[in-house]
Structures are given as structure tokens and as C-alpha cells.
Amino acid sequence: MRIMKSNLRLGFIGSGKMAEAIISGLLRKKLIKPKKIIACGPQELRAKDLQKRFRVKAMIDNLSAVESEIVILSVKPQSMARVCRQIKGKIAVESLVISIAAGIPLEFLKAELEHDRIVRAMPNTPGSIGKGITGWTCTPEVSAEQKSQVANLLESLGVQIFMDDEKKLDMVTAVSGTGPAYVFLFMEAFINAAVEIGLSRDEAKQLVLETIIGSAEYIKEFPQKHLAHLRDEVTSPAGTTAAALYELEKAGFRTAIADAINAAYQRSIKLGGK
Ligand SMILES: NC(=O)c1ccc[n+]([C@@H]2O[C@H](COP(=O)([O-])OP(=O)(O)OC[C@H]3O[C@@H](n4cnc5c(N)ncnc54)[C@H](OP(=O)(O)O)[C@@H]3O)[C@@H](O)[C@H]2O)c1
């Protein structure tokens, strides 16, 4: 069901980077008319900027958003309790609340908002160009129609994947929510190393970027092939790849990644106060 056709209003509380990513995705895909979107945040300048660039309504009073049929909570996790106190009991029973805050559990939102129909979603930044992935789950009170609206809305950011168990949302946060940062760090190190052995920065950046995009697309093309098999295919005995892989294994590459993801997972659990 197209959000636009159903004539729903969409209210954002918190109009930062992620709110902007969702707004631009929805408008790019023409899923909703700009005048149906209300973006609320504390900065007057930001409100004016959003209004000018997207033609949406932008307000500094959060209560302007709560009359919408879909209310998106897009503030930082640290601001969530304050926002909940402010809008508690003010959302219509049939309206849907979508929280994209890392770590904040459905149970907390249900209690703090005195509201039952809640979605917890974890998008990522590539969503701002429609190339993201969002994992999400919801309370049992969310209707089938609302679930399809959520899927539709989240597809404006890229791929969406429904999780049947809320515990997995902290895992999604650690993997794809935080994931772009791991890739950016890896690319930065990769480019710096390429410069160190003599390539120009521009050459290095292009070589690294295309290698990463090409490798990811190659994996997508052959989903049945195990990654270890693909790696074996490019590793000849006593060759350059074997020499490089030996160094990566010796430096604890896999363990560093496992530890990093586990640290993000534990932090997400802690943010939720569990
Ligand atoms: N960025 C990511 O990669 C990512 C990925 C997945 C999920 N998320 C989640 O998305 C949420 C938003 O993240 P973001 O990156 O968009 O952060 P952000 O750019 O800092 O946006 C948060 C916005 O909320 C505003 N705000 C602060 N207190 C408020 C209040 N009481 N009422 C209304 N608005 C308030 C902030 O205004 P001021 O700047 O004036 O304080 C800011 O514009 C977070 O919960 C995060 O966990 C982020």
C-alpha cells in the first residue's frame, strides 16, 4: 500500500541526519506529498532549511507531530526519555509510532508513551541514497496494513528486513546500523596503505572503491558460493594474495572484527538499559 495513496500524515520528532535521509527517500520515490510530512526539532534554522529544501512542514514544537497517523521518533537514544515524557498519552490509539533509536526496546517505548502500536527499526546511513538496509520489528498490536506501510516506507531507504524476535535488533544495530563505519575505516586503511606503496591518493581511492563494490557485486552474483571458496579461487600457492592474507591472519584481523561487532552489540543492549 502506497503511503501517499492512503493520505497518511508523517510526523518526525528529531529532524537530524536520519530523518532527512527518510524524508528525501520518501520524496524521491514519490511515496508521500511533502505537505503530509511534519518534521519537528529544536532548531529554528534547521526547520527553515528543511522547509526550503523539501517543502515539508517543519516546526520546533514536537507536539505538532503527534497528530500524524505515523510518528517517527528520530532523536538520539539519550533524548528518548525526555521526548516520551513530552508526548506521553497524546498519540491516537490507532496511530503508529516508529522508533529508529539504537538500543531503545519496544517495552520501554510502550510504557513511556502509554501506546501499543510501536515499530522498532534500525536503518543505516547509505539509506540516504536509497542503498541502505533496515532491520525492524514491532509490537503485536501493529496491524497487517500498518506493517505493509512500514515495509513500504522503509523501502524508500533501500532493503528492509522484518525480524521476528526483538533481540535481533541489537544485533542488526551492531552489524548493519554501525556497519558503514567499519567499511569506511577499512577503506581508509586500505587507501593509506596503497598510497604508502607509491600510488597517488586519487588512484588509490578509485582502485579501492571499485575493488570493494566489484567484490560485493561478485558475491551477490554467486550467492551459493562460500566466501572461503571465493577467497581460495584468488589465492595461488606462494602468490601475492597468500602473502597478504598470512599477514592479516597473523595480525588478528578476524578477531578484531568479531570483538568490534560484539562491542557494538553489547553497547546497544546497554543503551536499552538491559
Ligand atoms: N546516523 C546513523 O547512522 C544511524 C543509523 C541508524 C539509526 N540511527 C538512529 O537514528 C537516531 C537519529 O540519529 P541521527 O544520526 O539522525 O542523529 P542527529 O542528526 O543528531 O539527529 C537527532 C536530531 O534530534 C534533535 N533533537 C534533540 N533533542 C530533541 C528533542 N528533545 N526533541 C526533538 N528533537 C530533538 C537534534 O537536534 P540538535 O542537533 O539541535 O540537538 C537532531 O536534529 C538515533 O537514535 C540513532 O540511534 C542513526
Ligand as a Chemical Component Dictionary entry (heavy atoms), coordinates in Angstrom:
data_LIG
# 
_chem_comp.id                   LIG 
_chem_comp.type                 NON-POLYMER 
_chem_comp.pdbx_formal_charge   0 
_chem_comp.three_letter_code    LIG 
# 
loop_
_chem_comp_atom.comp_id 
_chem_comp_atom.atom_id 
_chem_comp_atom.alt_atom_id 
_chem_comp_atom.type_symbol 
_chem_comp_atom.charge 
_chem_comp_atom.model_Cartn_x 
_chem_comp_atom.model_Cartn_y 
_chem_comp_atom.model_Cartn_z 
_chem_comp_atom.pdbx_ordinal 
LIG N1  N1  N 0  23.248 8.043  11.930 1  
LIG C1  C1  C 0  23.180 6.739  11.756 2  
LIG O1  O1  O 0  23.981 6.118  11.093 3  
LIG C2  C2  C 0  22.049 5.964  12.383 4  
LIG C3  C3  C 0  21.783 4.688  11.911 5  
LIG C4  C4  C 0  20.707 4.007  12.463 6  
LIG C5  C5  C 0  19.946 4.578  13.458 7  
LIG N2  N2  N 1  20.268 5.811  13.903 8  
LIG C6  C6  C 0  19.446 6.356  14.980 9  
LIG O2  O2  O 0  18.746 7.460  14.459 10 
LIG C7  C7  C 0  18.533 8.390  15.514 11 
LIG C8  C8  C 0  18.885 9.771  14.988 12 
LIG O3  O3  O 0  20.241 9.752  14.612 13 
LIG P1  P1  P 0  20.837 10.888 13.680 14 
LIG O4  O4  O 0  22.123 10.370 13.173 15 
LIG O5  O5  O -1 19.792 11.381 12.748 16 
LIG O6  O6  O 0  21.127 11.998 14.805 17 
LIG P2  P2  P 0  21.076 13.579 14.671 18 
LIG O7  O7  O 0  21.486 14.007 13.300 19 
LIG O8  O8  O 0  21.791 14.135 15.847 20 
LIG O9  O9  O 0  19.505 13.872 14.802 21 
LIG C9  C9  C 0  18.840 13.950 16.014 22 
LIG C10 C10 C 0  18.010 15.224 15.958 23 
LIG O10 O10 O 0  17.169 15.262 17.103 24 
LIG C11 C11 C 0  17.159 16.610 17.556 25 
LIG N3  N3  N 0  16.737 16.652 18.947 26 
LIG C12 C12 C 0  17.472 16.626 20.087 27 
LIG N4  N4  N 0  16.687 16.668 21.172 28 
LIG C13 C13 C 0  15.405 16.758 20.711 29 
LIG C14 C14 C 0  14.142 16.849 21.335 30 
LIG N5  N5  N 0  14.015 16.867 22.656 31 
LIG N6  N6  N 0  13.061 16.915 20.537 32 
LIG C15 C15 C 0  13.150 16.889 19.203 33 
LIG N7  N7  N 0  14.328 16.807 18.556 34 
LIG C16 C16 C 0  15.435 16.738 19.296 35 
LIG C17 C17 C 0  18.564 17.087 17.343 36 
LIG O11 O11 O 0  18.628 18.491 17.358 37 
LIG P3  P3  P 0  20.002 19.211 17.847 38 
LIG O12 O12 O 0  21.037 18.787 16.862 39 
LIG O13 O13 O 0  19.684 20.635 17.803 40 
LIG O14 O14 O 0  20.268 18.679 19.223 41 
LIG C18 C18 C 0  18.848 16.492 15.969 42 
LIG O15 O15 O 0  18.421 17.333 14.931 43 
LIG C19 C19 C 0  19.384 7.963  16.686 44 
LIG O16 O16 O 0  18.565 7.451  17.704 45 
LIG C20 C20 C 0  20.265 6.870  16.150 46 
LIG O17 O17 O 0  20.461 5.838  17.105 47 
LIG C21 C21 C 0  21.272 6.535  13.379 48 
# 
loop_
_chem_comp_bond.comp_id 
_chem_comp_bond.atom_id_1 
_chem_comp_bond.atom_id_2 
_chem_comp_bond.value_order 
_chem_comp_bond.pdbx_ordinal 
LIG N1  C1  SING 1  
LIG C1  O1  DOUB 2  
LIG C1  C2  SING 3  
LIG C2  C3  SING 4  
LIG C2  C21 DOUB 5  
LIG C3  C4  DOUB 6  
LIG C4  C5  SING 7  
LIG C5  N2  DOUB 8  
LIG N2  C6  SING 9  
LIG N2  C21 SING 10 
LIG C6  O2  SING 11 
LIG C6  C20 SING 12 
LIG O2  C7  SING 13 
LIG C7  C8  SING 14 
LIG C7  C19 SING 15 
LIG C8  O3  SING 16 
LIG O3  P1  SING 17 
LIG P1  O4  DOUB 18 
LIG P1  O5  SING 19 
LIG P1  O6  SING 20 
LIG O6  P2  SING 21 
LIG P2  O7  DOUB 22 
LIG P2  O8  SING 23 
LIG P2  O9  SING 24 
LIG O9  C9  SING 25 
LIG C9  C10 SING 26 
LIG C10 O10 SING 27 
LIG C10 C18 SING 28 
LIG O10 C11 SING 29 
LIG C11 N3  SING 30 
LIG C11 C17 SING 31 
LIG N3  C12 SING 32 
LIG N3  C16 SING 33 
LIG C12 N4  DOUB 34 
LIG N4  C13 SING 35 
LIG C13 C14 SING 36 
LIG C13 C16 DOUB 37 
LIG C14 N5  SING 38 
LIG C14 N6  DOUB 39 
LIG N6  C15 SING 40 
LIG C15 N7  DOUB 41 
LIG N7  C16 SING 42 
LIG C17 O11 SING 43 
LIG C17 C18 SING 44 
LIG O11 P3  SING 45 
LIG P3  O12 DOUB 46 
LIG P3  O13 SING 47 
LIG P3  O14 SING 48 
LIG C18 O15 SING 49 
LIG C19 O16 SING 50 
LIG C19 C20 SING 51 
LIG C20 O17 SING 52 
# 
